[in-house]
């Protein structure tokens, strides 16, 4: 007589679906409990608007079919985008019957980078990306700090200069007025500099052009004031810098670290390091968020994130890089 389990259906392996919505491409993947992507799909984003939502929805349906056809069962969905949150969470949550979490790419990248550091830093970091804007992702206790309106991390609009220059947001003295590619260029031109200057040029010419040096150092002070405030408020183990900063990372880290040491009278400076995960960080962070939504809170601490993030499948076109001159 055959055992009672002979005709039993093999148990499906739990996975999450992760989709990164970029300006040019939709990147989808199925991630297992070990953090390894089992399958990937790439689709063009197409024209902006509602069509992006529809194409993302279709991609997620394809991934769900792929998973089930290969003995896997989606237990959650993660979606990340460079812009505002999409309406996919409510749509897909009802349609597929699994938790759906939506985040910005900065938040997802920050979460992944937090788990890529040494054990003593994991889950308690501040991830800062500097480009046309200045944004942050705050990770505490292994979870992202989202805030009541999902707006936590607007480091660029922290007023660091009382009665300072006006920001486009309507406040005075915002950090990104002084230290972002747009802010540096605007200030340089306001002082009579040539219109052809770029943020990266100001950084490179800081030792040769007195005006570049003045603006760069004022910007570094503004950044350091913002990071000092964050350090005292959230007590991070590490500050992770990102954004293809237009200066060698060691010298930039040293410049920020020395200024932070002067500002923090009684607290030691957190570890300051560059981001490590490259272009795969956003999708990996999305997968982590999805697993957390499904109840696997500390799962990423055991993942080999360095290997996963440098998978050739994460290769991007130059238009999609998060760089100093882009709105990120």
N, C-alpha and C positions, 0 to 999 in steps of 0.2 A: 504494500500500500504506500502510495506516494505521501511524502510529508506535507503537512498542511500549508507550508509556504512555497510549495513547488510552483504554483500558478500565481503567486503574489507578484504584484507589480513592483519592480525595483524602486527603491526610494529615490526621489529626485534630489539632486544636490542644490542647496540654496545658493542663489546668486543675486546680485543687484544689477540693474541697468543704469548706465551713466551716459548722459548726453551733454556735450559741450557745444553751445551755440556760439559760433564765431562769426566774424564779419563775412568770411568767404566760405566757410565750411561748417557742416554739422558733423561732429565726431561722436560716434556711439560705440559703447563697449559693454561687454558682459564681464563682470568681475566676480571671482570666486572668493571664498572665505579667506584664502591665503593672499589676497591682493593681486593675484595674477589675472590678466585679461584673457578670457577664454576665446573671445571672438570680437572682431572690430568691424564696424561699417562706417564708411565715409560718404557723405552726400553734400552737394553744394547748398549753401544757405539760400541762394536765390535772392530776388528782390526783397527789400525790407517790407515790413507790414505783417498783416495777418497770415500771409503765405508762409512766413517762417515758422509760425506756430503750427500750422497744418503740416508742414514738412517734418518738423520735429516730432510731432505726434505720430506721423507715419513711420518714421525711423524707429521710434520706441516700439511700435507694434511689430515691426520686422524683427527687432531684437528679442521681443518676447516669444515670437514664433520660433526663432532660431534656438533660444534657450530650451524651450520645451521639446523641440525636435531632437535635442542632444542630451536629454536626461537631466535637464536643469529646471529649476523653478524660481522665477523672480519673486523675491520677498520685499523689495522696495525699489524705488526709482529715484535717481538724483539728476537734477538738471542745473546747469550753470550757464550764465551768459555774461557778456561784458557790460550789458546795459541793465535796464530795469527788469524786475522779475516778470516772468511770463505767466499767462493764465493757465498753463498746462497742469499745475498741481491739482486744482479742483476737477478738471476734465478727466485726467488720467487716474486720479485716485478713485473716482467712482467707476470708471470704465474697467480697470484692471484689478480693483479690489486690494491694492497694496499701498503702503505709505509712500507719499511723494514729497520730496523736499527740493526746494528751489533756492539757489544762492547766486551771488555775483561771482565772477571769476576771481576777484581779489580775495574774497572770503574763502573760496575753495582752495586756492593756491596757498593761502596762509595756513589753513588747517593741515594740508599735506606737508608743507615745509616744517610745521611744528613737530610732526612725528618723524622727520628725517634727521633730526639732530641727536646728540648723545642722550642717554636715558634721563639724566638729571634735568634736561631742558624740555623734554617731550611733554606736550600738552599745556605748557605755560609760557607762551611767547607772544610777542608783538611782531607782526609781519608788516613791513612798510614798503610800498612801491611808490617810486618817484618818477614822474613823467610830466606830461602836460598838466596833470593833477597830482595831488598827494593823497594817498589812501592807505588805510591800515586794516588789518584783520587781527582781532584780539582773541587769543585762545587761552582759556583758563580751565583747569581741571579736565583737559582733553576735549572741551567743547567750545564752539564758537560763541562769542558774545554777539548777539544779534540786536538786542534792544527792542523796545516795545513797538517801534515802527520799522524794524529791520534796517536801521540807519547807523548802527554803531560802526565806528571806524572812519568817520569823516575827519581824519586828522588834518587834512588840508584846510579845514575851516575852523580849526582851533585858533582863537585870537591870541597870538603870542606877542604882539606889539601894541600896547595900549595907545590909543589915539593914533594908530599907524595909518598906512595908506588904505584906501577903500578897495574892497574886493567886489567882484561882480555879484556875489551872493547878497550884498547889502550890508555886510559887517565891515568893521575896520580892523586892520592888523592881522588878517588871516595868514597862517603859515604859508599857504601856496602862493600868496601874493609875492612873497620874498624868495621862496625856494621851490620852484617848479620851472620847467622849461619855458612855459608861457610867461610866468611872473618875471623871471630873469630877463627875458627878451623885452618885455614891456618896459621894465625899469631902465634897461640899457638905452632903449630908444628915447625914453622920456628925458634922459640926461644928455641927449644929442648924439647918441651913437648911431652908426649906419643901420639902415633898414634891413640889410642882408644878414645881420648877425643871427645865429641860432643858439639855443641853450647850451649845446655841447661846445660851441665856440667859446662862450664865456668861461666855461670850466677849463678848457684847454689853455686859454690866454690869461688866466688869473695871475700868473707870475710875470707876464710881459706887458699887460695893459692895466694901468692903475685903476681905471674904472671897472674893468672886469674883476680885478682883485677885490675892490671895495664891495661890489655887489655879491660876489661869491661868498665872501666872509660874512657879510650881513645875512645872506641866505643860510649859511651853515649855523649861524647863531640862532636864527629863527627855527630851523629844524631841531637843533639841540634843545631849545626851550620846550618845543612840543614833545620831544621824546622824554625830557625830564618830567614833565607833567604826567605823561602816560606811565612812566616808571613808578612814580610815587602813588599813582591811583590804582594800578593793576598788578604791580610787583612782578614783572615778567622775569623768567630765568634767562631769556635771550631776546635780543632785538635782531630781526632778520631783515636785511636790506635787499631790495630788488628794484628792477627798472632799467637795467643796462646803464648804470650810472656812468657819466662821461668822465671818469677819473679812475685810475687803478684802484681796485677795491681795498688793498691794504692801506694805502695812504688816506683814502676816504674814511675807512674805519678808524684809523688813528686820529684823524681830525675830529670826527664826531665823538669818539671816546674821550679825548682830552677835554673837550668842551663840556661833555656830560659830567665828567669828574669834577669840574669847577662848579657846576650847578647843583650837584647832589652833595650837600654838606655832610650828611650822616649815613647815607646809604651807598653801598658799593655799586659801581656801574655794572649793569647786566652784560652778559656776553654779547658781543656784537659780531655778527657774521653775515656773509653773503648767502643768498638763496642757493640751494643745491640741486633742485629737482628739474630745472629746465622746463621745457614746453609741456611735459606731461603732468605737471603739478595740478592744473585745474581739474582735469578729468579724474585723477587719483583722489583729489580732495572731494570731488563729487561722489565718488564711490564710497569714501569714508562716511560722508554725511548720510548716504542712503543706508549703509549698514547700521549707523547709529540710530536712524529712524526706525529700523527694524529690531532694535533692542541689543545690537552687538556694539556696546559703547566703547570698549577699549581695544577693539580688534586691530587697529592700525599699528599698535606698538610692536607687533610681531612681524610686520610686513617688511620685505626687502625693498624699500621705496627707491633706493638709488638705481637698482637694476630695472625696476618697473618704469621709472620715469624716462629712461633713456632708450626705451623701445623705439626702433626706427619708425613705428607706426605713428609716433607723435610728431614727425617732421612737419613743419609748417612752411608756408610760403612767406616771403619777406614782409608782405603786407599784414601778416597776422602777428608779427612779433610785438611783444610789449616792450616798447623802446622809449628812450628819453623824449622823443618827439611825438609820441602818440598820446591819445587821450585815455590814459590809463593811470 
